[in-house]
């Protein structure tokens, strides 16, 4: 079962690692897009996006503090969804994709923080 958990984290993190790497490669283009989307402090937002997506994605893959990392990434994705896919013009499929990813990230958090707990009681196993 554990290999499936690791594989699912890799699949979930892949979009973040690739997106963060692309933002890093095109820092000024990303900051310009963020400015066009009326995001506050577009340069700072670009740095935050790169760190959350690239570093967070790598940490999610290797499983280091995966529950906390996934929670931070889910919270980040709320803002990214608003500024990237709602404020500049509603993009239904992108919003739904991000909602699905948020669900996956929250599932990682629940799984990582809930290991050993069953129905509100600590498992003896």
Steps between C-alpha positions, in 0.01 A plus 500: 500500500783746581637497139156609379500789750843613380400466134184705559706778662734499199208531259345780705830689536604471137280788381646726771863413431462557126300820548745636757795419273329677209433806718866503601613480137266782402503712814429832327228353280331350805524828694353681199209257483443541874501880461252471211279286729503783758685287751647710780883518502548292184876462547459371854207283391723345233765414760236350730351301212841360403585402857163343575474317169859391447622445855160388627463257211843348564429468874167336418673249273762402757242502779676746729229652724255400226187578703605855584641563152179378336292725727713805415473415130120466523472841669732651238286348226193691623671831421657368181159384380339836572771719347584265216164362392218706650605867522626532140190323365335184626667188360274220616720201412811655658304580816360146516849354440638705787213399727576134422868557576405669829300189586802281429726722710255500791480122471879480535476722809224287653688178422834621635356657813254217561730197471446273796163654586171323434152633582635755744705248698868428469556164333703244690663387175 
